[in-house]
Amino acid sequence: GSGNPDTGDDYGPAPDLDHANPELREALTHWLQYLQNDIGFKGWRLDFVRGYAAGFVDEYVSATVGKDMFNVGEYWTDLAWNGSELDYCQDAARQRLCDWINGNNKSCTAFDFPTKGILQEAVKHQQYWRLKDKDGKPPGLIGWWPNRAVTFIDNHDTGSTQQHWPFPSDRVGAGYAYIMTHPGIPCVFWDHYFTWGEELHKTIKTLAAVRRRNGIIADSKVKILAAEADLYVAEIGDSVTVKLGCRYDMGGLVPAEADGWKVAAWGKDFCVWEKKPPAVAAKAAAA
């Protein structure tokens, strides 16, 4: 064709749009304004943002809902593999997401594909050592830029009917125990909450309540206490502890009831404790 050079990756199932064409950008902006003003959209979930330059994202967001609203882009980063084995270090994938977020002038967050990929390999193969990077931080985007990272277990592409990259079905509860207690902006998959049965529905609802009750936010502090083959333990803030893995004996890492800790949620290969405020714990002990 006679359009401008492509500013992003190709997408086989659909033709490119020439975002470098000002008339096209004006038309897209008017359509987004219609969705915002007439339909009531408050933010954007942008698909396949690898297909065009990040600067256009900033332009579309700034002309409509603004960067202070919640906007998220699907930048599906390729992780590093050695054959069928996932590499321990996924810094290149994390950096690509950071570059894209900087490129859109921080107007749009990104789905944390590195966290999904690392977490599902960890639960699938009992490789919980993966959940601590070389600097002692979570290994996904949440370890570098948590308030720009939208964590998730599956979506319509990776799970559901397409099954391109599904999370292990018998460990989905453990996956939510991780993202609901950790930094980042957790995203719940519709299928998991509404169609996978009452047990998972209740687990997700309980974990969301724990997050709210304890004031866990996107940039909450996390202290990783153990990251071994069959055991992961982390303390988030001062009031939530999460354990993943099949190991039953946690040794001295078990949160002590005498210190105000109480089990808040549990399931296959996970347990979550929350700590009561000192005054509440003392009152409960005296009762």
ZATORPA-752210 format. One record per residue: x, z, y of N, C-alpha, C, CB in turn. Coordinates in steps of 0.2 Angstrom, whole numbers. Atoms other than C-alpha are relative to their C-alpha. Glycine has a CB too. Layout:
% residues N
NUBA  n_px  n_pz  n_py ca_px ca_pz ca_py  c_px  c_pz  c_py cb_px cb_pz cb_py
NUBA     X     Z     Y     X     Z     Y     X     Z     Y     X     Z     Y
...
% end
This chain:
% residues 287
NUBA  n_px  n_pz  n_py ca_px ca_pz ca_py  c_px  c_pz  c_py cb_px cb_pz cb_py
NUBA     4     0    -6     0     0     0     4     0     6    -5     6     0
NUBA    -3     1    -6     4     0    18     0     7     4    -3    -5     5
NUBA     0    -7    -3     3    19    21     7     3     1    -4     5    -4
NUBA    -7    -3    -2    17    31    26     3     3    -7    -1     6     4
NUBA    -3    -3     6    29    38    13    -3     6    -2     8     1     1
NUBA     4    -7     2    22    52     2     4     6     2     0    -1    -8
NUBA    -3    -6    -2    26    69     8     0     5    -6    -3     3     6
NUBA     0    -5     5    24    78    -9     0    -4    -7    -6     4     0
NUBA     0     3     7    22    75   -28    -6    -4    -1     1     6    -5
NUBA     6     4     2    11    62   -36    -4     4    -5     3    -6    -4
NUBA     5    -3     5    -4    67   -46    -4    -5    -3    -5     5     4
NUBA     3     6     3    -9    55   -59    -7    -1     0     3     1    -7
NUBA     8     2     1   -28    57   -61    -3    -2     6    -3     6    -3
NUBA     3     2    -6   -31    54   -43     5    -3     5    -3     6     4
NUBA    -4     3    -5   -25    43   -28     3     5     5    -4    -6     3
NUBA    -3    -4    -5   -14    50   -15    -4    -1     7     7    -2     2
NUBA     3     1    -7   -21    54     3     6     0     4    -5     6     2
NUBA    -6     1    -5    -9    49    17    -1     5     5     0    -7     3
NUBA     0    -6    -5    -8    66    26     4    -2     6     2     6    -3
NUBA    -4     2    -6     4    58    38    -4    -4     5     7    -4    -2
NUBA     4     4    -4   -10    47    45    -4     5     4    -5    -5    -4
NUBA     4    -4    -4   -18    56    60    -7     0    -1     2     0     7
NUBA     8     2     1   -35    48    57    -2     4    -6    -1    -7     0
NUBA     2    -3     6   -35    55    40     0     8     1     4    -1    -6
NUBA     0    -8    -1   -30    73    45    -6     2     5     7     2     4
NUBA     5    -1    -4   -43    72    59    -7     1    -4    -1    -5     6
NUBA     6     0     4   -57    68    46     0     6    -5     0    -7    -4
NUBA     0    -5     4   -51    81    34    -1     7     4     7     1    -3
NUBA     1    -6    -4   -51    94    48    -7     1     2     4     0     7
NUBA     7     0    -2   -69    89    53    -4     3    -6    -2    -6     2
NUBA     3    -2     6   -74    91    35     1     8    -2     2    -4    -6
NUBA    -1    -7     0   -66   108    34    -4     5     5     7     2     0
NUBA     4    -4    -5   -74   114    50    -8     0    -2     1    -4     7
NUBA     7     0     2   -91   108    43    -1     6    -6    -2    -7    -3
NUBA     1    -5     5   -88   119    27     0     7     3     6    -1    -5
NUBA    -1    -7    -3   -83   134    38    -6     1     4     6     0     5
NUBA     5    -2    -5   -96   133    52    -8    -1    -3     0    -5     6
NUBA     6     1     3  -111   126    42    -2     3    -7    -1    -8     0
NUBA     1    -3     7  -109   132    24     2     7     0     5    -4    -5
NUBA    -2    -7     0  -100   148    28     6     2    -3    -5     4    -3
NUBA    -6    -2     3   -83   147    20     4     4     5     4    -6    -2
NUBA    -4    -4    -4   -71   160    27     8    -1    -1    -2     8    -2
NUBA    -7     1     1   -55   155    19     1    -6    -5     4     6    -3
NUBA    -1     6     5   -47   141     8     4     1    -6     3    -6     4
NUBA    -4     1     6   -41   139   -10     2    -7     0    -4     3    -6
NUBA    -2     7     0   -31   124    -9     4    -2    -7     6    -1     6
NUBA    -2     2     7   -28   114   -25     7    -5     1    -5    -4    -4
NUBA    -6     5     1   -11   105   -30     3    -1     7    -2    -7    -3
NUBA    -4     1    -6    -2   109   -14     7    -3     0     0     7     4
NUBA    -6     4     1    13   101   -21     0    -7     2     3     1    -7
NUBA     1     7    -1     5    85   -17     1    -3     7    -7    -2    -2
NUBA    -1     2    -7     8    85     2     4     6     3    -7    -1     4
NUBA    -5    -4    -3    20    93    14    -4     7     3     3    -3     6
NUBA     3    -7    -2    17   112    18    -2     0     7     5     5    -2
NUBA     2     0    -7    16   109    36    -7    -2     2     5    -4     4
NUBA     7     2     0    -1   100    34    -4     6    -1    -1    -6    -4
NUBA     4    -6     2    -7   116    26    -1     5     7     3     4    -5
NUBA     0    -4    -6    -3   126    42    -5    -4     5     7     1     3
NUBA     4     4    -5   -12   112    53    -7     1    -2     2    -7     0
NUBA     7    -1     2   -28   113    43    -3     7     0    -1    -3    -8
NUBA     2    -7    -1   -29   132    42     0     2     7     6     4    -3
NUBA     1    -2    -8   -25   134    61    -6    -3     3     7    -2     3
NUBA     5     4    -3   -38   121    65    -7     3    -2     0    -7    -1
NUBA     6    -3     3   -51   131    55    -1     7     0    -1    -3    -7
NUBA     2    -7     1   -52   148    48     6     5     3     0     2    -7
NUBA    -5    -4    -3   -35   154    55     5     3    -6    -2     5     5
NUBA    -4    -3     5   -20   162    46    -1     7    -1     7    -1     2
NUBA     2    -7     2   -27   179    47    -5     1    -5    -2     4     7
NUBA     5     0     6   -40   175    34     4    -1    -6    -6    -5     1
NUBA    -4     1     6   -36   174    16    -1    -7    -2    -4     5    -5
NUBA    -1     7     2   -30   157    11     5     0    -6     2    -4     6
NUBA    -5     0     6   -21   153    -6     1    -7    -2    -3     5    -5
NUBA    -1     7     2   -13   138   -12     3     0    -7     5    -4     4
NUBA    -2     1     7   -10   132   -30     6    -4     0    -5    -3    -5
NUBA    -7     3     1     9   128   -31     2     2    -7     5     2     6
NUBA    -1    -1     7    11   127   -50     8    -1     0    -4    -4    -5
NUBA    -7     1     1    30   130   -51     2     0    -7     4     6     3
NUBA    -3     0     7    40   125   -66     5     5    -1     3    -7    -1
NUBA    -4    -5     1    48   139   -74     6    -2    -4    -3     6    -4
NUBA    -6     2     3    66   138   -82    -1     2    -7     6     3     3
NUBA     0    -1     7    66   137  -101     7    -2    -3    -6    -4    -3
NUBA    -6     2     4    80   136  -114    -3    -2    -7     5     5    -1
NUBA     4     2     5    70   126  -127    -6     3     0     4     2    -7
NUBA     7    -4     0    55   137  -132     1     7     3    -2     0    -7
NUBA    -1    -6    -2    63   152  -125     0     1     8     7     3    -2
NUBA     0     0    -7    59   157  -107     6     4     3    -6     4     3
NUBA    -6    -3    -3    75   161   -96    -2     7     3     3    -5     5
NUBA     2    -7    -3    76   179   -90     0    -1     7     6     5    -2
NUBA     0     0    -8    80   174   -72    -4    -6     2     7    -1     3
NUBA     5     5    -3    66   164   -63     1     0     7    -7     2    -2
NUBA     0     0    -7    73   165   -46    -1    -7     3     7     3     2
NUBA     1     7    -3    73   146   -43    -8    -1     1     2    -5    -5
NUBA     7     1    -1    54   146   -46    -3     5     6    -4     2    -7
NUBA     2    -4    -6    52   161   -34     2    -3     6     3     7    -1
NUBA    -2     2    -6    62   153   -21    -4    -6     2     7    -3    -1
NUBA     5     6    -2    51   137   -22    -6     2     3    -1    -4    -6
NUBA     6    -2    -3    36   147   -18     1     3     7    -3     6    -5
NUBA    -2    -2    -7    45   156    -4     1    -5     5     6     5     0
NUBA    -1     6    -4    50   139     3    -6    -3     2     5    -5    -3
NUBA     7     3    -1    32   133     2    -3     4     5    -4    -1    -6
NUBA     4    -5    -5    25   149    11     3    -1     7     1     7    -3
NUBA    -3     1    -7    38   147    25    -1    -6     3     8     1    -1
NUBA     2     6    -2    34   129    26    -7    -1     3     1    -5    -5
NUBA     7     0    -3    16   132    30    -1     6     5    -5     2    -6
NUBA     0    -5    -6    21   145    43    -4     6    -2    -3    -3     6
NUBA     4    -6     3    14   159    32    -7     0     1     4     6     4
NUBA     7     1    -1    -3   153    35    -4     0    -7    -2    -6     3
NUBA     4     0     6    -7   153    16     5     3    -5    -1    -8    -2
NUBA    -4    -4     6    -2   164     1     0    -5    -6    -4     6    -2
NUBA    -1     4     6     3   157   -16    -2     4    -6     7    -3     0
NUBA     1    -3     7    -3   160   -34     7     1    -3    -4    -5    -4
NUBA    -6    -2     2    11   169   -42     1    -2    -7     1     8     0
NUBA    -1     2     7    15   158   -57     6     3    -4     1    -8     1
NUBA    -5    -3     4    31   166   -61    -2     6    -3     6     1     5
NUBA     2    -6     3    23   183   -64    -4    -2    -6    -4     4     5
NUBA     4     2     6    10   175   -75     4    -2    -6    -5    -6     2
NUBA    -4     2     5    23   166   -85     4     5    -4     4    -6     2
NUBA    -5    -6     3    35   181   -87    -4     5    -4     4     3     6
NUBA     4    -5     3    21   193   -91    -3    -2    -6    -6     2     5
NUBA     3     2     6    13   183  -104     5    -1    -6    -4    -7     1
NUBA    -5     0     5    29   180  -113     2     7    -2     6    -4     3
NUBA    -2    -7     2    33   199  -112    -5     3    -5     0     4     6
NUBA     5    -3     4    16   204  -120     0    -4    -7    -7     0     3
NUBA     0     4     6    17   189  -133     5     2    -5     0    -7     2
NUBA    -6    -1     5    34   193  -140     3     7     0     5    -5     2
NUBA    -3    -7     0    36   212  -136     7    -1     4     0     3    -7
NUBA    -6     1    -4    49   207  -123    -1     3     7     2    -7     1
NUBA     2    -3    -7    45   220  -109     6     1     4    -3     6    -1
NUBA    -6     0    -4    63   220  -103     0    -6     5     6    -1    -4
NUBA     0     5    -5    58   204   -94    -4     2     7    -5    -6    -3
NUBA     4    -2    -6    47   214   -82     4     4     5    -6     4    -2
NUBA    -4    -3    -5    62   220   -72     6    -4     1     3     7    -3
NUBA    -6     5    -2    74   208   -63     6     4     1    -2    -4     6
NUBA    -6    -3    -1    92   211   -60     1     5     6     5    -6     1
NUBA    -1    -5    -6    89   221   -44    -5     6    -1    -2    -4     6
NUBA     5    -5     2    76   232   -53    -7     0     3     3     7     3
NUBA     7     1    -3    61   224   -45    -4    -4    -5     1    -4     6
NUBA     4     5     4    46   215   -53     3    -7     0    -7     0     2
NUBA    -3     6     0    52   198   -58    -3    -6     3     2    -2    -7
NUBA     4     5    -2    39   187   -51     1     0     8    -7     0    -2
NUBA     0     1    -8    35   182   -32    -1     7     2    -5    -5     2
NUBA     2    -6    -2    28   200   -31     7     5     1    -4     4    -5
NUBA    -6    -3    -1    46   206   -32     4    -2     6     5    -1    -6
NUBA    -4     3    -6    52   196   -17    -5     0     6     2    -7    -1
NUBA     5     0    -6    36   194    -6    -7     1    -2     1    -8     3
NUBA     6    -2     3    22   204   -13    -7    -2     4     0     7    -1
NUBA     6     1    -4    10   202     2    -2    -7     1     0     3     7
NUBA     1     7     0    11   183     0    -2    -2    -7     5    -4     3
NUBA     1     2     7     8   183   -19    -6     2    -3     6     4    -4
NUBA     6    -1     4    -8   181   -28     1     0    -7    -6    -5     3
NUBA    -1     0     7    -7   187   -45    -6    -1    -4     3     7    -2
NUBA     6     2     5   -18   181   -60     2     0    -7    -3    -7     3
NUBA    -2     0     7   -19   181   -78    -2    -7    -3    -5     5    -4
NUBA     2     7     2   -28   164   -81    -4    -3     6    -4     0    -7
NUBA     5     3    -5   -38   151   -71    -3    -6    -4     4    -3     6
NUBA     4     6     4   -48   135   -75     5    -5    -3    -4    -3     5
NUBA    -5     5     3   -32   125   -79     3     4    -6     5    -2     5
NUBA    -4    -3     5   -22   138   -89    -4     2    -6     4     5     3
NUBA     5    -3     6   -37   146   -99    -6    -4     0    -1     7     2
NUBA     6     3     1   -55   142  -100    -1    -5    -5    -2    -3     7
NUBA     1     5     5   -60   126  -108     7    -5    -1    -6    -4     1
NUBA    -6     5     0   -43   117  -104     6     3    -4     2    -1     7
NUBA    -5    -4     5   -31   130  -112     7    -4     1    -2    -1    -7
NUBA    -6     3    -1   -16   122  -104     6     5    -1     1    -3     7
NUBA    -5    -5     0    -6   138  -103    -3     7    -1     5     0     6
NUBA     4    -6     0   -17   153  -109     4     6    -1    -5    -1    -5
NUBA    -2    -7     1   -13   171  -108    -2     2    -8    -2     5     5
NUBA     2    -2     7   -13   179  -126    -7     4     0     6     4    -3
NUBA     7    -3     0   -31   183  -129    -1     7    -2    -5    -5    -4
NUBA     1    -7     2   -29   199  -137     4     5     4     3     1    -7
NUBA    -4    -5    -5   -18   206  -123    -2    -1     7     8    -2    -1
NUBA     2     1    -7   -28   201  -108    -1     6     4    -7    -4     0
NUBA     1    -7    -3   -33   219  -105     7     3     3    -3     5    -4
NUBA    -7    -2    -2   -14   223  -104     2    -4     6     5     0    -6
NUBA    -1     4    -6   -12   209   -92    -3     2     7    -2    -7    -1
NUBA     4    -3    -6   -25   216   -80     3     7     2    -7     0    -1
NUBA    -3    -6    -1   -17   233   -82     6    -1     5     1     4    -6
NUBA    -6     1    -4    -1   226   -75    -2    -3     7     4    -6    -3
NUBA     1     3    -7    -8   215   -60    -4     5     4    -3    -7    -1
NUBA     4    -4    -4   -21   228   -55     3     6     3    -6     2    -4
NUBA    -4    -6    -3    -8   242   -53     6    -2     4     2     4    -6
NUBA    -6     2    -3     6   232   -46    -1    -3     7     4    -5    -4
NUBA     0     3    -6    10   225   -29    -3    -7    -1     6     0     4
NUBA     3     6     0     3   208   -24    -8     0     1     1    -3    -7
NUBA     7     1    -1   -15   202   -22    -3    -2    -6    -2    -5     6
NUBA     3     2     6   -24   202   -39    -6    -4     0    -1     7    -4
NUBA     6     4     0   -36   189   -43    -3     0    -7     2    -7     1
NUBA     3    -1     6   -49   191   -57    -3    -7    -2    -5     6     0
NUBA     3     6     3   -54   176   -68    -7     1    -2     4    -3    -6
NUBA     7    -1     1   -72   173   -68    -2     1    -8    -4    -6     3
NUBA     2     0     7   -73   169   -87     2     7    -3     4    -5    -4
NUBA    -2    -7     3   -64   186   -91    -5     5     2     7     2     3
NUBA     5    -5    -3   -76   196   -80    -7    -1    -3     1     0     7
NUBA     7     1     2   -92   188   -85    -2    -2    -7    -3    -5     5
NUBA     2     4     7   -91   179  -102     4     3    -6     1    -7     1
NUBA    -4    -3     6   -78   189  -112    -2     6    -3     7     0     2
NUBA     3    -6     4   -89   203  -117     1     7     5     4     1    -6
NUBA     1    -6    -4   -93   221  -110     7     4     0    -5     4    -3
NUBA    -6    -4     0   -76   229  -116     5    -2     6     3     0    -7
NUBA    -5     2    -5   -65   218  -105    -3     0     7     2    -8    -1
NUBA     3    -1    -6   -78   218   -91     1     7     3    -8    -2     0
NUBA    -1    -7    -2   -77   237   -91     7     2     2    -3     5    -5
NUBA    -7    -1    -1   -58   237   -92     2    -2     7     4    -3    -5
NUBA    -2     3    -6   -56   226   -77    -4     4     6    -3    -8     1
NUBA     4    -4    -5   -70   236   -67     4     6     1    -7     1    -2
NUBA    -3    -6     0   -61   252   -71     7     0     4     1     3    -7
NUBA    -6     1    -3   -44   246   -66     0    -2     7     4    -6    -4
NUBA     1     1    -7   -50   239   -50    -2     6     4    -6    -5     1
NUBA     2    -6    -3   -58   256   -46     6     4     1    -5     4    -4
NUBA    -6    -4     0   -41   264   -50     4    -2     6     4     0    -6
NUBA    -3     3    -5   -33   252   -38    -2     2     7     0    -8     0
NUBA     3    -2    -6   -45   256   -24     1     7     2    -8    -2     0
NUBA    -1    -8     0   -45   275   -27     7     2     3    -2     3    -6
NUBA    -6    -2    -2   -27   276   -25     4    -4     5     4    -1    -7
NUBA    -3     4    -5   -24   264   -11     5    -4    -1     2     5     5
NUBA    -6     5     2   -13   252   -20    -2    -7     4     0    -2    -7
NUBA     1     6    -4   -11   237    -8     6    -5    -2     1     2     8
NUBA    -4     5     2    -1   221    -8     7     2     0    -1    -6     4
NUBA    -8    -2    -1    16   229    -3     1     7    -2     2    -2     7
NUBA    -1    -7     3    14   246   -12     7     0    -4    -6     2    -5
NUBA    -6    -1     4    30   253   -19    -1     0    -7     4     5     4
NUBA     0    -1     7    34   251   -37     7     2    -3    -2    -6    -4
NUBA    -6    -3     3    47   261   -47    -1    -1    -7     1     8     2
NUBA     0     1     7    51   254   -64     4     5    -4     2    -7    -1
NUBA    -3    -5     4    55   268   -76     3    -2    -6    -5     6    -1
NUBA    -2     3     7    57   258   -92    -2    -7     0    -2     5    -6
NUBA     2     7     1    58   240   -96     5    -2    -6     2    -5     6
NUBA    -3     1     7    63   238  -115    -4    -4    -4     2     7    -3
NUBA     3     5     4    58   227  -129    -7     2    -1     3     0    -7
NUBA     7    -2     2    42   237  -134    -3     5     5     0     2    -7
NUBA     2    -5    -5    40   248  -118     1    -2     7     3     7    -2
NUBA    -1     0    -7    37   246  -100    -4     5     3    -3    -7     3
NUBA     3    -5    -4    33   260   -88     2    -1     7     2     7    -3
NUBA    -1     0    -8    31   260   -69    -5     4     3    -1    -8     2
NUBA     4    -4    -4    25   271   -56    -1    -3     7     4     7     1
NUBA     2     3    -6    16   264   -41    -3     5     5    -6    -6    -2
NUBA     2    -5    -5    15   274   -25     2     6    -3    -7     0     2
NUBA    -1    -7     3    14   292   -30    -5     2    -4     1     5     6
NUBA     6    -2     3    -2   292   -39    -2    -4    -6    -5     1     4
NUBA     1     4     6    -2   279   -53     6    -2    -4    -4    -7     3
NUBA    -5     2     4     8   276   -68    -3    -5    -6     3     6    -4
NUBA     2     5     5     6   261   -80     5     0    -6    -2    -7     3
NUBA    -5     1     6    13   259   -98    -3    -6    -4     0     7    -5
NUBA     2     6     5    13   243  -108     5     0    -6     1    -7     4
NUBA    -4     1     6    19   239  -125    -2     4    -6     7     3     1
NUBA     3    -3     6    16   244  -143     3     7    -2     1    -4    -6
NUBA    -3    -6     2    28   259  -143    -4     6     2     7     1     4
NUBA     5    -5    -1    18   275  -145     4     6     4    -3     3    -6
NUBA    -4    -6    -3    32   288  -141     4    -2     6     5     2    -6
NUBA    -3     2    -6    36   287  -123     5     6     2    -5     0     6
NUBA    -5    -5    -2    47   303  -123    -2     4     6     7    -3     0
NUBA     1    -3    -6    49   311  -107    -3    -4     6     6     3     3
NUBA     4     4    -5    40   297   -98    -7     1     1     2    -7    -1
NUBA     7    -1     0    23   303  -102    -2     4     6    -2     4    -7
NUBA     3    -4    -6    14   309   -86    -3     6    -2    -5    -4     4
NUBA     2    -6     2    12   327   -87    -7     2     3     5     6     1
NUBA     6    -2    -3    -6   334   -86     1     6     4    -5     2    -6
NUBA    -1    -6    -4     1   350   -79     2    -2     8     6     4    -3
NUBA    -2     3    -7     7   339   -64    -5    -3     3     6    -4     0
NUBA     6     3    -3   -10   333   -61    -2    -7    -2     1    -1     8
NUBA     1     6     3    -9   317   -71    -6     0    -5     6    -3    -3
NUBA     6     0     4   -25   311   -80     0    -8    -2    -6     2     3
NUBA     1     7     2   -28   295   -91    -6    -3     4    -1     0    -8
NUBA     6     3    -4   -39   283   -81    -2    -6    -4     2    -2     7
NUBA     2     6     4   -39   267   -92     5    -1    -6     0    -6     5
NUBA    -5     2     6   -32   262  -109    -3    -5    -4     1     7    -4
NUBA     2     6     5   -33   248  -122     6    -2    -4    -3    -6     4
NUBA    -5     2     4   -23   238  -133     7    -1     3    -2    -7    -4
NUBA    -7     1    -3    -4   240  -128     0     2     7     2    -6    -2
NUBA    -1    -2    -6    -8   248  -112    -4     7     2    -3    -5     5
NUBA     3    -6    -2   -12   265  -103     1     1     7     2     6    -4
NUBA    -1    -1    -7   -15   269   -85    -2     7     2    -4    -5     4
NUBA     2    -7    -3   -14   287   -77     0     0     7     6     5    -3
NUBA     0    -2    -7   -18   293   -60     1     7     1    -7    -3     3
NUBA    -1    -7    -1   -13   308   -52    -4     3     6     8     1     3
NUBA     5    -3    -5   -25   320   -43     4     3     6    -4     5    -3
NUBA    -4    -4    -5   -20   327   -26     1     7    -2    -4    -1     7
NUBA    -1    -7     3   -12   344   -28    -5     5     1     6     2     5
NUBA     6    -5    -1   -27   354   -21    -5    -1    -5    -3    -1     7
NUBA     5     1     5   -39   345   -33     3     2    -7    -2    -8     0
NUBA    -3    -2     7   -27   347   -48     0     8    -1     7    -3     0
NUBA     0    -8     0   -25   366   -44    -7     3    -1     3     3     6
NUBA     7    -2     1   -44   368   -43    -2    -1    -7    -4    -4     5
NUBA     2     2     7   -46   359   -60     3     5    -5     2    -7    -1
NUBA    -3    -5     5   -33   370   -68    -3     7     0     8     0     2
NUBA     3    -7     0   -41   386   -62    -7     0    -3     0     2     7
NUBA     7     0     3   -58   381   -68    -1     2    -7    -4    -7     1
% end
